[in-house]
Amino acid sequence: MESLEPATVVLQIVDVTLTDDDRDRIVQKFWDDLMQLEITPRATITALPQTEPAVARWGLEVHLAEPDQMVTWVKDMSERLDVTPAEIRLTCTIDRLRVQTQTDSPEQLLAMIPALRAILPAPQLLQARAQLYAQRGGEITPVERANLELLRHDLEFSPEAMEAIIQKALGPYGDRQAKLDKYREVLSAEIERQPIPLDNTTHLELRRLYQVLGLSQADVEPINQEYIARIKAEATHLQEQEKAARAQQETQRQAEVTQQQVVVRQEYAELYRQEYAAAIAHTPYPTDFDRGRLKQACADWQLDPEVVRAIEREVTDQQYGPIDSAMQLKYHRLRDLLWKTQWEAADQETERLILSAVSRDMQPIDAGTLAKFHCVDLQTLEALWSRYSRGRFGFIAQHRIFVQQAVQGGDFLAAIGWKSALSIGGVDVLTLRKAYRDLQFTLEAPIGHLPTWRWGATTLEGEYALDEGVVERIFHDVIEKCWPKLRSQRVTEVREGVMDAER
């Protein structure tokens, strides 16, 4: 193919309403757009000086090595004029042939293209026809190819040269399907790039894209509908996500409110604990005045009655001793009697509790029957007696005396004051059991003197009678079962006592 004649394109801004700065800015935008074209490296662009101040022409002069590229340049200038309105004068020259127009309309600028194609050299005629076919249907049909073949023959072009022109006209996407795929790819990228729906500028550019590709609105409509369906699905999914997020936020808000309420209730509960502790600082039972004040606090702070009862029980247990029971026994009266140091009444209340739990007929019981008494309850009795006697009374104190007497060969019942001894010269010659009424119910009584074992005594009047074998069994089978450490301590002390005796 012969080399093409060079061409010149002159662009002038002739809009008299513009300032010099405005003209310069518009020329710069045209310059920037033209520099983005693939053909620009083969073209020379220079700025036109302002030669006629009255008309204020200002613009660009472009020298093209390939005149067939004038059409591409004119299209780009039309697109820029669509974005930046201004009256321009465009002059296209090939050899000595010239086409000129002055307008501010992008459409009128595009109307130059047929005239430009008319002045193109013969090779450009074949290329212009191929571009027309490619842009009209997106591909070269058999009949269009036949027409191109006739034109090639008239212009005496080689088949290879014509094929190159066809491929150039079709662009990088050689067939219709490739162009549809390209449109789909670009549309997808735009949807991913910007919020939905697409803005008007993007819609305009997409229209230009499929037109440049030689596709029609009908060609790309299925693709558009496909993405519209996808957009709707994504919008529905987004709405569902937002709904779920709002529901989660509401749930979280309610949880925070509930947590706040819990914290407030906990704070009020702690305040009530302090108030109740102060009210029973000196007595297990609040005064009428304190009880009224506490009741009003419960109402003001909206405390749950169960919570209040639990607090009162816990605080009372902390200050006056716990009264846990695995046998549903009520130890309130016993605790009250011990707190008042009413030792005899407390001793009889202890007997009542034990017999009511293990003896239906309230008759004396032996070690085997006492073993049915739960360790939790036995430990509660021990804790109350030890607490209010400052460790002098209780089952553990009795066990300690029992072990000491076993080691020393003494009489346990006499050691804790349940027997009296007649001594001559420091030697006990006679021991007598005491009647229950002769026992001591004060803190001055011997260690381990209380609580008595009324529940196991066969008589309480003439003498407080307890079988010594039963006493030993109670310590070994009942007391040491509930306090396992006492067994090991007893064994250790007895062994040491035997060794001392042998030495």
Secondary structure, DSSP 8 states (H G I E B T S, - for coil): ------EEEEEEE--TTS-HHHHHHHHHHHHHHHHTSTTGGGEEEEEE----TTTT-EEEEEEESSGGGHHHHHHHHHHHHHHS---EEEEEEETTEEEEEEES-HHHHHTHHHHHHHHS-HHHHHHHHHHHHHHHHSS--HHHHHHHHHHHHHHT--HHHHHHHHHHHHTT--SHHHHHHHHHHHHHHHHHHS-SS--HHHHHHHHHHHHHTT--HHHHHHHHHHHHHHHHHHHHHHHHHHHHHHHHHHHHHHHHHHHHHHHHHHHHHHHHHHHHHHHTSS-SS--HHHHHHHHHHHHHHT--HHHHHHHHHHHHHHHH-----SS----HHHHHHHHTT-HHHHHHHHHHHHHHHH-TT-----HHHHTTS-HHHHHHHHHHHHHHTTTSSSHHHHHHHHHHHHHHT--HHHHTTSEEEEEETTEEEEEEE--GGGS--STTS-TT--S--GGG-S-SSS-----HHHHHHIIIIIIHHHSHHHHHHHHHHHHHHHHHHH-
